Amino acid sequence: MNAETVMTALCIWEAMLEHREEVATLDNVWEAEGVYAMRQKAINLAAAVDALWWKLDGDDHRLDGVTFDWEFIPALLHYVDWRHGGWTVPKDVLGHLATTGTTEVME
């Protein structure tokens, strides 16, 4: 794991701690599996989160002005499959992220 991916894992972990109670499935799995398992989930997601960020940002930096650690990652927490790993981000949400640069959770 390179230094950038380690930093992403730490950003994911920090967002998990801060937003745990806002994301029902995150909180439920946390209670069932414990802190160690949740740390491992943050590590396991890091490379995929980096890849998604770079894919959405692109060479033209569409996400310019969107903060990776304070906006992008917390928004993704709502789409992670905390029980099984990975995530399911609907294509319309990905399109919204890529075209508007906003990472607010869509209603």
C-alpha positions in Angstrom: 0.0 0.0 0.0 1.5 3.3 -1.0 1.5 6.5 1.1 -1.5 8.0 -0.8 -3.6 5.0 -0.2 -2.7 4.9 3.5 -3.7 8.6 3.7 -7.0 7.7 2.0 -7.6 4.9 4.5 -7.0 7.4 7.4 -9.5 9.8 5.8 -12.1 7.1 5.5 -11.5 6.1 9.1 -11.9 9.7 10.3 -15.1 10.1 8.3 -16.4 6.8 9.7 -15.8 8.0 13.2 -17.4 11.4 12.6 -20.4 10.2 10.6 -21.1 6.8 12.2 -24.4 7.7 13.7 -25.7 9.4 10.5 -25.3 6.2 8.4 -27.6 3.6 9.9 -25.9 0.6 8.2 -22.5 1.8 9.3 -23.6 2.1 12.9 -25.3 -1.3 12.9 -22.3 -3.2 11.4 -20.0 -1.3 13.8 -22.0 -2.5 16.8 -22.0 -6.1 15.4 -18.4 -6.4 14.3 -16.4 -4.0 16.4 -13.6 -1.5 15.9 -11.0 -3.8 14.5 -13.2 -5.0 11.7 -14.2 -1.5 10.9 -10.6 -0.4 10.7 -10.0 -3.2 8.2 -13.0 -2.1 6.2 -11.5 1.4 5.9 -8.2 -0.1 4.7 -10.0 -2.4 2.2 -11.9 0.5 0.7 -9.0 2.9 0.3 -7.6 1.9 -3.1 -11.1 1.8 -4.6 -12.0 5.2 -3.2 -8.8 6.6 -4.7 -9.6 5.1 -8.1 -13.1 6.5 -8.0 -11.9 9.9 -7.1 -9.4 10.0 -10.0 -11.9 8.6 -12.4 -14.5 11.2 -11.5 -12.0 14.1 -11.3 -10.4 13.3 -14.6 -7.7 15.2 -16.4 -9.9 18.3 -16.5 -10.3 18.3 -12.7 -14.1 18.4 -12.7 -14.1 18.0 -8.9 -12.0 21.2 -8.4 -13.2 22.8 -5.2 -14.6 19.6 -3.7 -12.6 18.5 -0.8 -11.6 14.8 -0.8 -11.6 14.3 2.9 -14.4 16.6 4.1 -17.0 16.2 1.3 -16.2 13.3 -1.1 -15.5 10.6 1.4 -18.3 11.4 3.8 -20.8 11.4 0.9 -19.6 7.9 -0.2 -20.2 6.5 3.3 -23.9 6.3 2.5 -23.3 4.0 -0.4 -20.8 1.5 1.1 -22.1 -2.0 1.7 -20.8 -2.2 5.2 -21.8 -5.8 5.7 -20.2 -7.3 2.6 -17.6 -4.8 1.5 -17.5 -2.6 -1.6 -20.2 -0.2 -2.4 -23.2 0.4 -4.7 -23.1 4.0 -5.9 -26.0 4.5 -8.3 -24.9 5.6 -11.7 -27.0 8.8 -11.4 -25.1 9.7 -8.3 -21.8 9.1 -10.0 -22.9 11.2 -12.9 -24.1 13.9 -10.5 -20.7 13.9 -8.8 -18.8 14.1 -12.0 -20.9 16.8 -13.7 -21.6 19.1 -10.8 -18.7 18.6 -8.5 -21.0 18.4 -5.5 -20.9 15.4 -3.1 -24.0 16.1 -1.2 -26.1 13.0 -0.7 -29.0 13.1 -3.2 -32.5 12.7 -1.8 
